[in-house]
């Protein structure tokens, strides 16, 4: 029976970079991949392209990445840099958790230099709780619980301590090809995203005794739980 993996980021590209290796690997096993971006990440627009134009491009890039993994991409309409923390966002995420019933939810670590990342964490943690309890008519669907794994991101480094290492060797080539669909990953002049994350996968792989891997943090209460596979 196939599994579903739900990755929820603040912007298009966040989860593709930080959980994408594992997502690509799971897709090759026949599992379902769903990426959710709570904003478009459109305010990193290239020179000569408006914010609104880049928003359209970012949504297209999200879909292209997901399609390469035989998955699905969802982009919420919130503006880059203006993601709220409120019940509306939390209930919408909770409804997606109930709809897709993931085995694992990936999202940002709690501390970040980027407001949208930190707000995504706050929304997702509460949404995962709401998805698993009786919320009456506030959240559609049957209750569902899934553990939340917190991704390693260069912008979310404060206090991040890897706890779970996941082998992504089989999905490395697919992940690399899929990342190349996103403009900022390949062309940003402010940070070498592609180089950083591909090289990081080898560093984490060395620690995991595999060729490639991704590392995730968890909340302290989760550290009492031991798993053999995702």
Backbone as ProteinMPNN parsed JSONL, in Angstrom:
{"seq_chain_A": "XXXXXXXXXXXXXXXXXXXXXXXXXXXXXXXXXXXXXXXXXXXXXXXXXXXXXXXXXXXXXXXXXXXXXXXXXXXXXXXXXXXXXXXXXXXXXXXXXXXXXXXXXXXXXXXXXXXXXXXXXXXXXXXXXXXXXXXXXXXXXXXXXXXXXXXXXXXXXXXXXXXXXXXXXXXXXXXXXXXXXXXXXXXXXXXXXXXXXXXXXXXXXXXXXXXXXXXXXXXXXXXXXXXXXX", "coords_chain_A": {"N_chain_A": [[0.839, -1.181, 0.0], [0.643, 2.168, -0.949], [2.281, 5.118, 0.331], [1.831, 8.504, 1.522], [3.471, 11.623, 1.311], [3.745, 14.734, 2.742], [4.788, 17.951, 2.199], [5.341, 21.048, 3.541], [5.948, 24.325, 2.961], [7.178, 27.732, 3.42], [7.507, 29.143, 1.084], [7.416, 28.705, -2.495], [9.763, 26.379, -3.445], [11.116, 26.072, -1.018], [10.59, 23.559, 0.345], [11.237, 21.923, -1.751], [13.963, 22.155, -1.883], [14.818, 21.386, 0.727], [13.517, 19.075, 1.601], [13.309, 17.739, -0.673], [15.037, 15.758, -1.711], [14.435, 13.43, -0.261], [11.726, 13.31, -0.918], [11.877, 12.856, -3.691], [13.102, 10.357, -3.686], [11.176, 8.804, -2.375], [9.13, 9.033, -4.231], [10.053, 7.461, -6.308], [9.653, 5.004, -5.267], [7.036, 4.668, -5.657], [5.37, 6.093, -4.041], [3.121, 8.74, -2.984], [3.537, 12.216, -3.534], [3.139, 15.38, -2.154], [3.456, 18.781, -2.391], [3.268, 21.83, -0.594], [3.088, 25.253, -0.744], [2.937, 28.049, 1.212], [3.107, 30.684, 0.553], [3.957, 32.382, -2.52], [6.612, 33.109, -2.748], [7.393, 35.203, -4.274], [8.685, 37.647, -4.109], [11.328, 37.573, -4.515], [11.938, 38.305, -7.027], [13.384, 38.189, -10.32], [15.607, 40.552, -11.932], [14.028, 42.854, -14.036], [11.637, 41.532, -14.136], [8.348, 41.641, -12.957], [6.858, 41.505, -9.63], [4.336, 40.294, -9.685], [4.427, 38.924, -12.112], [6.5, 37.145, -11.598], [5.341, 35.676, -9.617], [3.453, 34.135, -11.033], [5.234, 32.596, -12.522], [6.562, 31.242, -10.454], [4.534, 29.615, -9.398], [4.12, 27.975, -11.557], [6.611, 26.706, -11.65], [6.537, 25.286, -9.26], [4.595, 23.364, -9.845], [5.855, 22.039, -11.97], [8.081, 20.868, -10.72], [6.776, 19.112, -8.927], [5.361, 17.475, -10.721], [7.428, 16.109, -11.983], [8.016, 14.347, -10.029], [5.839, 12.806, -10.089], [3.825, 13.904, -8.583], [1.895, 16.317, -6.695], [1.29, 19.804, -6.575], [0.549, 22.491, -4.433], [-0.274, 25.853, -4.008], [-0.746, 28.365, -1.777], [-2.545, 31.515, -1.582], [-1.379, 33.602, -0.194], [0.673, 36.533, 0.246], [4.155, 36.83, -0.411], [6.24, 37.192, 2.346], [4.217, 38.075, 3.954], [2.804, 36.174, 5.337], [0.266, 35.169, 7.474], [-0.257, 34.178, 10.926], [-2.748, 32.371, 11.923], [-6.103, 31.108, 12.658], [-7.424, 30.614, 10.268], [-5.437, 29.944, 8.355], [-4.322, 27.734, 9.675], [-6.484, 25.938, 9.872], [-6.991, 25.459, 7.188], [-4.644, 24.131, 6.426], [-4.834, 21.942, 8.128], [-7.081, 20.709, 7.021], [-5.997, 19.837, 4.606], [-4.15, 17.975, 5.552], [-5.894, 16.068, 6.592], [-7.17, 15.377, 4.217], [-5.147, 14.249, 2.529], [-3.86, 12.461, 4.17], [-1.086, 11.965, 5.161], [1.929, 10.013, 5.728], [4.108, 11.205, 6.827], [4.785, 14.576, 7.715], [6.531, 17.259, 6.401], [8.203, 20.241, 7.332], [9.253, 23.654, 8.104], [11.984, 24.347, 10.403], [11.705, 25.785, 13.693], [13.078, 28.224, 14.259], [14.128, 31.045, 12.477], [15.676, 33.254, 10.071], [13.901, 34.226, 8.346], [10.728, 35.515, 8.267], [8.405, 34.26, 7.147], [9.088, 31.575, 7.184], [9.292, 30.933, 9.93], [6.663, 31.513, 10.654], [5.301, 29.649, 9.135], [6.071, 27.262, 10.383], [4.766, 27.626, 12.901], [2.074, 27.662, 12.097], [1.819, 25.097, 10.91], [2.435, 23.265, 12.969], [0.314, 23.664, 14.785], [-1.782, 23.066, 13.039], [-1.358, 20.355, 12.522], [-2.035, 19.316, 14.955], [-4.76, 20.076, 15.15], [-5.75, 18.586, 13.02], [-5.832, 16.063, 14.021], [-7.736, 15.893, 16.013], [-11.169, 16.134, 17.171], [-12.72, 18.606, 15.525], [-15.2, 19.525, 15.009], [-17.235, 21.257, 12.72], [-15.247, 22.879, 11.8], [-12.994, 21.949, 10.528], [-12.695, 20.118, 7.647], [-13.173, 16.621, 6.814], [-11.949, 13.331, 7.846], [-10.406, 12.619, 10.979], [-6.846, 12.737, 11.289], [-3.559, 11.819, 12.083], [-0.131, 12.674, 11.781], [3.411, 12.422, 12.091], [5.572, 15.288, 12.467], [8.323, 16.367, 10.69], [11.191, 18.373, 10.813], [12.808, 20.508, 8.662], [16.166, 20.93, 7.344], [17.547, 23.975, 6.783], [19.407, 26.598, 5.38], [18.666, 29.125, 6.167], [17.397, 28.718, 8.505], [18.896, 28.091, 10.813], [19.47, 28.488, 13.538], [19.674, 26.835, 16.518], [19.01, 24.44, 15.319], [19.194, 20.978, 15.326], [20.201, 18.092, 13.893], [18.35, 15.078, 13.911], [17.068, 12.917, 12.762], [18.14, 10.979, 10.085], [17.79, 10.443, 6.665], [18.087, 8.193, 4.067], [18.711, 9.178, 0.795], [19.784, 8.404, -1.558], [18.916, 6.976, -3.865], [17.151, 8.745, -5.064], [18.613, 10.915, -5.849], [19.527, 11.829, -8.463], [17.1, 12.372, -9.801], [16.052, 14.339, -8.124], [17.964, 16.384, -8.478], [17.537, 17.032, -11.197], [14.884, 17.908, -11.059], [15.077, 20.14, -9.376], [16.35, 21.908, -11.046], [14.388, 23.103, -12.489], [13.593, 25.353, -11.222], [13.963, 28.771, -11.081], [15.293, 30.47, -9.145], [16.826, 28.706, -7.671], [18.817, 27.922, -9.393], [19.856, 30.306, -10.382], [20.15, 32.408, -8.564], [21.868, 35.238, -7.319], [22.511, 35.842, -4.79], [22.825, 33.67, -3.136], [24.166, 30.396, -3.346], [22.179, 28.174, -3.988], [21.717, 25.623, -5.253], [24.276, 24.432, -5.255], [24.85, 24.427, -2.496], [22.822, 22.782, -1.288], [22.959, 20.349, -2.705], [25.586, 19.563, -2.139], [25.387, 19.438, 0.641], [23.794, 17.201, 0.88], [25.58, 15.138, 0.434], [27.272, 15.426, 2.605], [25.513, 14.875, 4.757], [24.871, 12.348, 3.942], [27.318, 11.022, 4.305], [27.463, 10.969, 7.099], [25.306, 9.364, 7.544], [26.098, 7.005, 6.537], [25.56, 6.475, 3.893], [25.351, 7.312, 0.367], [23.963, 9.721, -0.238], [21.877, 11.863, 1.743], [19.22, 13.327, 3.717], [18.747, 15.461, 6.538], [16.798, 15.799, 9.508], [15.187, 17.655, 12.095], [13.413, 17.112, 15.185], [10.694, 17.665, 17.485], [11.275, 17.746, 21.043], [9.672, 15.89, 22.443], [9.262, 13.935, 20.576], [11.541, 12.489, 20.465], [11.558, 10.247, 21.949], [10.504, 8.312, 20.466], [11.119, 5.645, 18.334], [11.929, 4.848, 14.985], [11.854, 2.673, 12.108], [11.488, 3.075, 9.434], [10.241, 5.569, 7.123]], "CA_chain_A": [[0.0, 0.0, 0.0], [1.498, 3.34, -1.075], [2.229, 6.133, 1.362], [1.812, 9.887, 1.051], [4.366, 12.518, 2.033], [3.26, 16.107, 2.6], [5.846, 18.901, 2.534], [4.698, 22.36, 3.622], [6.953, 25.37, 3.108], [6.742, 29.113, 3.381], [7.579, 29.641, -0.289], [7.768, 27.741, -3.532], [11.2, 26.114, -3.449], [11.657, 25.731, 0.302], [10.554, 22.119, 0.571], [11.916, 21.276, -2.866], [15.373, 22.129, -1.512], [15.163, 20.816, 2.031], [12.957, 17.723, 1.714], [13.163, 17.241, -2.04], [15.788, 14.517, -1.942], [13.613, 12.34, 0.284], [10.508, 13.242, -1.724], [12.216, 12.207, -4.957], [13.369, 8.945, -3.399], [9.89, 8.154, -2.091], [8.346, 8.968, -5.469], [10.558, 6.327, -7.083], [9.08, 3.81, -4.65], [5.617, 4.635, -5.973], [4.607, 6.825, -3.037], [2.554, 10.005, -3.438], [4.217, 13.399, -3.043], [2.368, 16.611, -2.231], [4.134, 19.957, -1.858], [2.401, 22.968, -0.326], [3.773, 26.514, -0.463], [1.946, 28.94, 1.802], [3.192, 31.884, -0.289], [4.666, 32.066, -3.751], [8.034, 33.453, -2.738], [7.517, 36.004, -5.49], [9.406, 38.904, -3.932], [12.709, 37.38, -4.937], [11.796, 38.382, -8.483], [14.576, 38.554, -11.092], [15.659, 41.881, -12.526], [13.269, 42.932, -15.279], [10.371, 40.806, -14.005], [7.559, 42.166, -11.846], [6.491, 40.565, -8.595], [3.164, 39.521, -10.134], [4.875, 38.015, -13.169], [7.29, 36.084, -10.987], [4.381, 34.825, -8.904], [2.939, 33.177, -12.023], [6.329, 31.683, -12.84], [6.829, 30.397, -9.296], [3.486, 28.592, -9.309], [4.415, 27.018, -12.634], [7.782, 25.932, -11.241], [6.098, 24.341, -8.228], [3.909, 22.269, -10.528], [6.827, 21.278, -12.756], [8.847, 20.03, -9.792], [5.912, 18.036, -8.428], [5.047, 16.556, -11.809], [8.586, 15.249, -12.213], [7.948, 13.326, -8.988], [4.485, 12.24, -10.203], [3.123, 14.408, -7.416], [0.931, 17.41, -6.778], [1.744, 21.03, -5.924], [-0.485, 23.425, -4.01], [0.287, 27.138, -3.587], [-1.738, 29.265, -1.191], [-2.524, 32.835, -2.222], [-0.782, 34.629, 0.655], [1.795, 37.245, -0.362], [5.496, 36.591, 0.114], [6.595, 38.106, 3.419], [3.033, 38.5, 4.693], [2.049, 35.007, 5.798], [-0.234, 35.338, 8.84], [-0.434, 33.028, 11.813], [-4.124, 32.478, 12.417], [-6.884, 29.887, 12.521], [-7.768, 30.373, 8.867], [-4.327, 29.202, 7.742], [-4.171, 26.45, 10.367], [-7.586, 25.042, 9.508], [-6.79, 25.047, 5.785], [-3.59, 23.11, 6.42], [-5.403, 20.753, 8.786], [-7.955, 20.046, 6.048], [-5.124, 19.133, 3.652], [-3.612, 16.799, 6.254], [-6.964, 15.066, 6.619], [-7.465, 14.938, 2.847], [-4.088, 13.423, 1.942], [-3.475, 11.449, 5.155], [0.331, 11.638, 4.978], [2.678, 9.255, 6.722], [4.999, 12.186, 7.445], [4.677, 15.965, 7.28], [7.789, 18.005, 6.473], [8.049, 21.694, 7.329], [10.421, 24.404, 8.576], [12.406, 24.439, 11.784], [11.007, 26.898, 14.363], [13.839, 29.473, 14.287], [14.526, 31.415, 11.133], [15.886, 34.645, 9.72], [12.808, 34.603, 7.461], [9.443, 35.539, 8.969], [7.469, 33.282, 6.598], [9.488, 30.235, 7.616], [8.883, 30.783, 11.322], [5.2, 31.491, 10.702], [4.884, 28.359, 8.591], [6.225, 26.295, 11.481], [3.695, 27.833, 13.878], [0.808, 27.232, 11.491], [1.796, 23.655, 10.65], [2.393, 22.532, 14.231], [-1.064, 23.701, 15.276], [-2.64, 22.37, 12.074], [-1.202, 18.909, 12.718], [-2.824, 19.003, 16.153], [-6.173, 20.196, 14.803], [-6.113, 17.508, 12.096], [-5.964, 14.807, 14.735], [-8.78, 15.919, 17.04], [-12.509, 16.477, 16.687], [-12.856, 20.054, 15.398], [-16.548, 19.839, 14.56], [-17.301, 21.633, 11.307], [-14.191, 23.84, 11.499], [-12.03, 21.303, 9.629], [-13.332, 19.033, 6.89], [-12.493, 15.344, 6.695], [-11.756, 12.463, 9.003], [-9.205, 12.923, 11.746], [-5.627, 12.036, 10.881], [-2.323, 12.288, 12.723], [1.149, 12.296, 11.178], [4.529, 13.121, 12.734], [6.127, 16.425, 11.738], [9.781, 16.412, 10.647], [11.59, 19.76, 10.592], [13.85, 20.441, 7.634], [17.423, 21.663, 7.487], [17.563, 25.089, 5.842], [20.476, 27.515, 5.771], [18.059, 30.3, 6.781], [16.732, 28.298, 9.751], [19.975, 27.328, 11.445], [19.615, 28.701, 14.984], [19.117, 25.779, 17.353], [18.688, 23.224, 14.573], [20.036, 19.823, 15.604], [19.714, 16.912, 13.165], [18.026, 13.92, 14.74], [16.717, 11.83, 11.848], [18.829, 10.992, 8.787], [17.048, 9.587, 5.739], [18.821, 7.886, 2.839], [18.082, 9.676, -0.427], [20.694, 8.103, -2.662], [18.198, 6.543, -5.067], [16.437, 9.85, -5.682], [19.484, 12.075, -6.037], [19.532, 12.329, -9.838], [15.783, 12.946, -10.07], [15.99, 15.585, -7.348], [18.792, 17.392, -9.156], [16.845, 17.453, -12.414], [13.674, 18.643, -10.699], [15.472, 21.452, -8.847], [16.77, 22.773, -12.145], [13.194, 23.762, -13.033], [13.297, 26.551, -10.443], [14.904, 29.829, -11.467], [16.145, 31.003, -8.077], [17.769, 27.681, -7.236], [19.928, 27.848, -10.348], [20.333, 31.606, -10.863], [20.276, 33.429, -7.531], [23.205, 35.811, -7.131], [22.707, 36.094, -3.362], [23.165, 32.416, -2.452], [24.301, 29.277, -4.274], [21.25, 27.174, -3.453], [21.927, 24.296, -5.826], [25.545, 23.909, -4.757], [24.779, 24.197, -1.05], [21.973, 21.647, -0.901], [23.475, 19.095, -3.259], [26.759, 19.187, -1.354], [24.918, 19.057, 1.974], [23.271, 15.83, 0.824], [26.715, 14.224, 0.556], [27.725, 15.528, 3.994], [24.568, 14.112, 5.571], [25.012, 10.961, 3.534], [28.504, 10.458, 4.961], [27.097, 10.689, 8.487], [24.294, 8.296, 7.517], [26.745, 5.839, 5.904], [25.002, 6.295, 2.55], [25.929, 8.325, -0.52], [23.23, 10.973, -0.037], [20.835, 11.818, 2.776], [18.753, 14.587, 4.291], [18.624, 15.393, 7.99], [15.623, 16.498, 10.032], [15.032, 17.791, 13.536], [12.072, 16.826, 15.708], [10.45, 18.217, 18.811], [11.859, 16.895, 22.084], [8.798, 14.775, 22.818], [9.345, 12.887, 19.555], [12.81, 11.777, 20.559], [11.33, 8.988, 22.653], [9.924, 7.4, 19.491], [12.108, 5.091, 17.403], [11.318, 4.365, 13.759], [12.721, 1.938, 11.205], [11.314, 3.636, 8.095], [9.262, 6.647, 7.092]], "C_chain_A": [[0.883, 1.243, 0.0], [1.268, 4.323, 0.065], [2.166, 7.514, 0.713], [2.728, 10.714, 1.937], [3.992, 13.951, 1.7], [4.348, 17.064, 3.082], [5.296, 20.316, 2.429], [5.744, 23.425, 3.915], [6.373, 26.761, 3.051], [6.662, 29.665, 1.982], [7.766, 28.476, -1.254], [9.289, 27.595, -3.537], [11.758, 25.685, -2.115], [11.711, 24.227, 0.53], [11.247, 21.348, -0.551], [13.413, 21.148, -2.569], [15.647, 21.26, -0.289], [14.598, 19.423, 2.294], [12.908, 17.037, 0.36], [13.888, 15.949, -2.337], [14.994, 13.321, -1.449], [12.332, 12.187, -0.527], [10.765, 12.529, -3.047], [12.43, 10.713, -4.759], [12.065, 8.195, -3.141], [9.031, 8.051, -3.35], [8.768, 7.786, -6.325], [10.079, 4.995, -6.51], [7.59, 3.677, -4.953], [4.748, 5.359, -4.961], [4.173, 8.192, -3.562], [3.244, 11.174, -2.752], [3.302, 14.605, -3.213], [3.194, 17.738, -1.61], [3.118, 21.078, -1.689], [3.291, 24.172, -0.024], [2.723, 27.497, 0.045], [1.991, 30.341, 1.195], [3.951, 31.484, -1.547], [6.17, 32.263, -3.673], [8.383, 34.398, -3.869], [8.338, 37.282, -5.346], [10.922, 38.741, -4.074], [12.795, 37.474, -6.447], [13.091, 38.804, -9.175], [14.484, 39.978, -11.619], [14.902, 41.867, -13.857], [11.955, 42.188, -15.252], [9.619, 41.341, -12.782], [7.258, 41.07, -10.827], [5.327, 39.686, -9.05], [3.543, 38.531, -11.228], [5.658, 36.842, -12.575], [6.407, 35.135, -10.187], [3.837, 33.751, -9.838], [4.007, 32.135, -12.341], [6.591, 30.728, -11.684], [5.785, 29.288, -9.163], [3.688, 27.523, -10.382], [5.591, 26.124, -12.251], [7.426, 24.903, -10.165], [5.445, 23.125, -8.861], [4.89, 21.405, -11.313], [7.65, 20.355, -11.872], [8.01, 18.836, -9.346], [5.611, 17.008, -9.512], [6.207, 15.617, -12.118], [8.649, 14.126, -11.181], [6.597, 12.62, -8.995], [3.614, 12.669, -9.024], [2.213, 15.573, -7.727], [1.478, 18.61, -6.016], [0.556, 21.932, -5.626], [0.208, 24.698, -3.545], [-0.847, 27.999, -3.041], [-1.539, 30.67, -1.751], [-1.85, 33.919, -1.389], [0.466, 35.235, 0.008], [3.101, 36.908, 0.351], [5.827, 37.657, 1.161], [5.437, 38.517, 4.296], [2.192, 37.329, 5.188], [1.572, 35.22, 7.236], [-0.161, 34.046, 9.635], [-1.821, 33.169, 12.41], [-4.88, 31.179, 12.152], [-7.249, 29.591, 11.07], [-6.689, 29.531, 8.198], [-4.222, 27.808, 8.361], [-5.262, 25.462, 9.971], [-7.46, 24.574, 8.059], [-5.718, 23.967, 5.679], [-4.109, 21.818, 7.045], [-6.306, 19.982, 7.839], [-7.141, 19.281, 5.014], [-4.53, 17.877, 4.292], [-4.663, 15.698, 6.3], [-7.258, 14.514, 5.226], [-6.425, 13.935, 2.349], [-3.589, 12.326, 2.883], [-2.003, 11.023, 5.008], [0.886, 10.752, 6.073], [3.595, 10.178, 7.508], [4.676, 13.556, 6.872], [6.046, 16.606, 7.446], [7.477, 19.5, 6.504], [9.312, 22.332, 7.9], [10.723, 24.164, 10.055], [11.865, 25.744, 12.377], [11.741, 28.23, 14.301], [14.35, 29.815, 12.9], [14.807, 32.901, 11.015], [14.761, 35.152, 8.823], [11.475, 34.439, 8.181], [8.484, 34.463, 8.462], [7.815, 31.864, 7.02], [9.017, 29.978, 9.043], [7.361, 30.71, 11.443], [4.633, 30.199, 10.127], [4.963, 27.284, 9.669], [5.066, 26.417, 12.466], [2.347, 27.355, 13.347], [0.73, 25.717, 11.361], [1.699, 22.854, 11.946], [0.974, 22.52, 14.795], [-2.004, 22.956, 14.346], [-2.553, 20.857, 12.25], [-1.971, 18.447, 13.95], [-4.313, 19.026, 15.831], [-6.636, 19.047, 13.901], [-6.405, 16.204, 12.832], [-7.024, 14.771, 15.815], [-10.114, 16.311, 16.421], [-12.683, 17.994, 16.711], [-14.252, 20.454, 14.952], [-16.553, 20.167, 13.081], [-16.227, 22.645, 10.926], [-13.16, 23.287, 10.515], [-12.711, 20.123, 8.96], [-12.496, 17.763, 6.949], [-12.376, 14.576, 7.992], [-10.43, 12.776, 9.683], [-8.009, 12.089, 11.28], [-4.436, 12.661, 11.596], [-1.122, 11.809, 11.921], [2.258, 13.05, 11.893], [5.048, 14.244, 11.836], [7.644, 16.386, 11.852], [10.199, 17.806, 10.161], [12.879, 19.813, 9.769], [15.063, 21.32, 7.936], [17.526, 22.712, 6.386], [18.615, 26.087, 6.305], [19.932, 28.782, 6.433], [17.44, 29.991, 8.146], [17.722, 27.565, 10.665], [20.01, 27.416, 12.966], [18.905, 27.596, 15.777], [18.783, 24.492, 16.631], [19.693, 22.129, 14.899], [19.477, 18.614, 14.879], [19.471, 15.747, 14.113], [17.717, 12.7, 13.897], [17.469, 12.019, 10.534], [18.111, 9.993, 7.881], [17.848, 9.425, 4.458], [18.046, 8.393, 1.62], [18.888, 9.364, -1.662], [19.947, 7.787, -3.954], [17.533, 7.702, -5.797], [17.3, 11.038, -6.052], [19.412, 12.65, -7.447], [18.196, 12.98, -10.2], [15.628, 14.278, -9.353], [16.77, 16.695, -8.029], [18.1, 17.925, -10.41], [15.62, 18.302, -12.1], [14.006, 20.031, -10.155], [15.837, 22.427, -9.954], [15.61, 23.471, -12.843], [12.913, 25.097, -12.342], [14.396, 27.607, -10.633], [15.839, 30.214, -10.336], [17.177, 29.988, -7.608], [19.016, 27.689, -8.119], [20.575, 29.204, -10.642], [20.496, 32.685, -9.802], [21.72, 33.918, -7.418], [23.509, 36.05, -5.658], [23.127, 34.847, -2.594], [23.198, 31.285, -3.474], [23.482, 28.089, -3.766], [21.562, 25.765, -3.952], [23.204, 23.666, -5.272], [25.454, 23.553, -3.277], [24.008, 22.922, -0.723], [22.425, 20.322, -1.505], [24.703, 18.637, -2.48], [26.368, 18.753, 0.053], [24.401, 17.618, 1.987], [24.395, 14.795, 0.915], [27.281, 14.248, 1.981], [26.813, 14.701, 4.905], [24.62, 12.628, 5.207], [26.209, 10.293, 4.193], [28.194, 10.091, 6.405], [26.1, 9.541, 8.59], [24.839, 6.99, 6.961], [26.059, 5.455, 4.602], [25.622, 7.363, 1.661], [25.28, 9.686, -0.294], [22.19, 10.784, 1.065], [20.368, 13.233, 3.078], [18.537, 14.376, 5.781], [17.439, 16.248, 8.448], [15.705, 16.567, 11.555], [13.612, 17.385, 13.915], [11.929, 17.543, 17.044], [10.96, 17.235, 19.863], [10.983, 15.699, 22.427], [8.851, 13.634, 21.814], [10.596, 12.034, 19.695], [12.698, 10.477, 21.352], [10.785, 7.915, 21.707], [11.003, 6.946, 18.521], [11.393, 4.546, 16.179], [12.336, 3.599, 12.924], [12.62, 2.468, 9.777], [10.265, 4.731, 8.168], [7.861, 6.119, 6.897]], "O_chain_A": [[1.771, 1.372, 0.843], [0.201, 4.352, 0.678], [2.413, 7.669, -0.483], [2.761, 10.537, 3.154], [3.928, 14.336, 0.532], [4.777, 16.995, 4.233], [4.841, 20.737, 1.365], [6.354, 23.431, 4.985], [5.215, 26.949, 2.679], [5.853, 30.55, 1.704], [8.218, 27.399, -0.867], [10.011, 28.588, -3.625], [12.778, 24.997, -2.071], [12.763, 23.685, 0.871], [11.776, 20.259, -0.333], [14.05, 20.166, -2.951], [16.604, 20.486, -0.276], [15.135, 18.676, 3.112], [12.508, 15.877, 0.264], [13.412, 15.132, -3.126], [14.891, 12.31, -2.144], [11.896, 11.068, -0.796], [9.965, 11.697, -3.475], [11.987, 9.902, -5.572], [11.875, 7.081, -3.631], [8.286, 7.085, -3.515], [7.936, 7.174, -6.994], [10.1, 3.976, -7.2], [6.955, 2.699, -4.558], [3.522, 5.257, -5.011], [4.79, 8.734, -4.479], [3.505, 11.137, -1.55], [2.753, 14.826, -4.293], [3.584, 17.66, -0.445], [2.228, 21.261, -2.52], [4.15, 24.108, 0.856], [1.725, 27.743, -0.632], [1.028, 31.099, 1.307], [4.513, 30.392, -1.63], [6.92, 31.658, -4.438], [9.509, 34.406, -4.366], [8.655, 37.931, -6.343], [11.688, 39.66, -3.786], [13.618, 36.809, -7.075], [13.811, 39.671, -8.68], [13.392, 40.534, -11.733], [15.108, 40.987, -14.693], [11.22, 42.202, -16.239], [10.195, 41.475, -11.702], [7.383, 39.879, -11.112], [5.334, 38.476, -8.826], [3.026, 37.414, -11.26], [5.497, 35.697, -12.997], [6.69, 33.941, -10.09], [3.772, 32.58, -9.465], [3.718, 30.94, -12.419], [6.818, 29.537, -11.902], [6.127, 28.148, -8.848], [3.461, 26.336, -10.151], [5.565, 24.919, -12.501], [7.951, 23.79, -10.161], [5.708, 21.991, -8.463], [4.772, 20.179, -11.321], [7.893, 19.2, -12.223], [8.47, 17.695, -9.379], [5.607, 15.805, -9.247], [5.991, 14.459, -12.475], [9.257, 13.084, -11.424], [6.244, 11.925, -8.042], [2.781, 11.906, -8.535], [1.814, 15.787, -8.871], [2.06, 18.458, -4.941], [-0.33, 22.111, -6.462], [1.167, 24.638, -2.777], [-1.794, 28.321, -3.759], [-0.493, 30.976, -2.324], [-1.758, 35.06, -1.843], [1.216, 34.548, -0.685], [3.13, 36.725, 1.568], [5.714, 38.856, 0.905], [5.63, 39.23, 5.281], [0.995, 37.483, 5.431], [2.394, 35.43, 8.129], [-0.022, 32.96, 9.073], [-2.043, 33.991, 13.299], [-4.364, 30.268, 11.504], [-7.37, 28.426, 10.69], [-6.988, 28.527, 7.551], [-4.052, 26.819, 7.648], [-4.987, 24.281, 9.759], [-7.783, 23.43, 7.74], [-5.871, 23.003, 4.929], [-3.847, 20.728, 6.536], [-6.308, 18.751, 7.843], [-7.542, 18.198, 4.588], [-4.422, 16.837, 3.642], [-4.353, 14.528, 6.072], [-7.559, 13.331, 5.07], [-6.782, 12.888, 1.808], [-2.963, 11.365, 2.435], [-1.718, 9.852, 4.759], [0.385, 10.737, 7.197], [3.834, 9.97, 8.697], [4.336, 13.685, 5.696], [6.654, 16.508, 8.512], [6.593, 19.969, 5.787], [10.309, 21.654, 8.149], [9.84, 23.827, 10.844], [11.599, 26.697, 11.644], [11.095, 29.277, 14.29], [14.937, 28.97, 12.223], [14.252, 33.711, 11.758], [14.663, 36.351, 8.563], [11.14, 33.349, 8.646], [7.813, 33.816, 9.266], [6.921, 31.036, 7.196], [8.419, 28.942, 9.333], [6.834, 29.936, 12.242], [3.6, 29.712, 10.585], [4.035, 26.495, 9.843], [4.451, 25.412, 12.825], [1.576, 26.719, 14.066], [-0.301, 25.117, 11.665], [0.96, 21.871, 12.014], [0.49, 21.477, 15.234], [-2.926, 22.284, 14.808], [-3.56, 20.158, 12.14], [-2.492, 17.332, 13.988], [-5.045, 18.106, 16.194], [-7.774, 18.589, 14.006], [-7.134, 15.348, 12.331], [-7.206, 13.746, 16.471], [-10.169, 16.767, 15.279], [-12.781, 18.597, 17.78], [-14.47, 21.6, 14.558], [-15.954, 19.454, 12.277], [-16.284, 23.216, 9.837], [-12.533, 24.038, 9.768], [-13.24, 19.236, 9.631], [-11.276, 17.812, 7.112], [-12.658, 15.086, 9.076], [-9.456, 13.152, 9.03], [-8.139, 10.916, 10.929], [-4.327, 13.883, 11.696], [-1.099, 10.676, 11.44], [2.068, 14.207, 12.268], [4.974, 14.162, 10.61], [8.194, 16.373, 12.954], [9.623, 18.343, 9.215], [13.898, 19.233, 10.143], [14.987, 22.302, 8.675], [17.583, 22.379, 5.203], [18.703, 26.389, 7.495], [20.652, 29.445, 7.179], [17.011, 30.899, 8.857], [17.389, 26.52, 11.224], [20.526, 26.511, 13.621], [17.685, 27.452, 15.705], [18.317, 23.54, 17.258], [20.901, 22.327, 14.765], [18.386, 18.15, 15.211], [20.278, 15.468, 14.999], [18.06, 11.577, 14.268], [17.434, 13.098, 9.942], [17.857, 8.853, 8.269], [18.242, 10.412, 3.837], [16.871, 8.071, 1.442], [18.698, 9.989, -2.706], [20.314, 8.281, -5.021], [17.366, 7.652, -7.016], [16.79, 12.058, -6.517], [19.248, 13.86, -7.603], [18.174, 14.031, -10.841], [15.121, 15.24, -9.931], [16.285, 17.821, -8.143], [18.085, 19.132, -10.65], [15.346, 19.288, -12.783], [13.294, 20.994, -10.442], [15.651, 23.635, -9.811], [15.824, 24.334, -13.694], [12.092, 25.882, -12.816], [15.576, 27.364, -10.381], [17.052, 30.282, -10.534], [18.275, 30.36, -7.195], [20.131, 27.486, -7.638], [21.716, 29.254, -11.101], [20.945, 33.786, -10.122], [22.663, 33.126, -7.422], [24.629, 36.419, -5.307], [23.72, 34.95, -1.519], [22.352, 31.226, -4.367], [24.016, 27.137, -3.197], [21.659, 24.827, -3.161], [23.206, 22.502, -4.869], [25.928, 22.497, -2.857], [24.49, 22.079, 0.034], [22.283, 19.276, -0.871], [24.846, 17.448, -2.193], [26.944, 17.813, 0.599], [24.551, 16.906, 2.98], [24.18, 13.693, 1.421], [27.716, 13.219, 2.499], [27.293, 13.92, 5.727], [24.436, 11.763, 6.063], [26.132, 9.133, 4.595], [28.607, 9.035, 6.886], [26.055, 8.833, 9.596], [24.131, 5.985, 6.916], [25.982, 4.279, 4.246], [26.344, 8.23, 2.151], [25.977, 10.693, -0.172], [21.692, 9.68, 1.284], [21.036, 14.209, 2.737], [18.196, 13.283, 6.233], [17.126, 17.277, 7.85], [16.221, 15.661, 12.21], [12.723, 17.324, 13.065], [12.912, 17.97, 17.649], [11.064, 16.036, 19.603], [11.496, 14.608, 22.676], [8.525, 12.494, 22.148], [10.686, 10.962, 19.095], [13.65, 9.699, 21.412], [10.624, 6.757, 22.095], [11.718, 7.769, 17.95], [10.376, 3.864, 16.302], [13.538, 3.846, 13.02], [13.561, 2.326, 8.996], [9.502, 4.822, 9.13], [6.909, 6.898, 6.847]]}, "name": "protein", "num_of_chains": 1, "seq": "XXXXXXXXXXXXXXXXXXXXXXXXXXXXXXXXXXXXXXXXXXXXXXXXXXXXXXXXXXXXXXXXXXXXXXXXXXXXXXXXXXXXXXXXXXXXXXXXXXXXXXXXXXXXXXXXXXXXXXXXXXXXXXXXXXXXXXXXXXXXXXXXXXXXXXXXXXXXXXXXXXXXXXXXXXXXXXXXXXXXXXXXXXXXXXXXXXXXXXXXXXXXXXXXXXXXXXXXXXXXXXXXXXXXXX"}
